[in-house]
């Protein structure tokens, strides 16, 4: 027959490894939870960056659509307004027509 001392030793021998496994599992899952929280915050930051980049790209596409669908006259005028003023020619080549911009004052 098993005595009380042997029962205590059996409980201690079986209970301690079980408690150790439970403690290790708890620590592992706590670590995993913190790791997932960090990954989630990183993903949220990336999503915000992509949203900002997406907004910039949408604005650029709108400008391109405006250029493409514009009649051309307004766009050409806007492009010309952005350019540097033309430098006057010192001497025209013989037989070469002069551009209209040289006649403007």
Secondary structure, 3 states (H helix, E strand, C coil): CCCHHHHHHHHHHHHHHHHHHHHHHHHHHHHHHHHHHHHHHHHHHHHHHHHHHHHHHHHHHHHHHHHHHCCCHHHHHHHHHHCCCCCCCCCCCCCCCCCHHHCCC
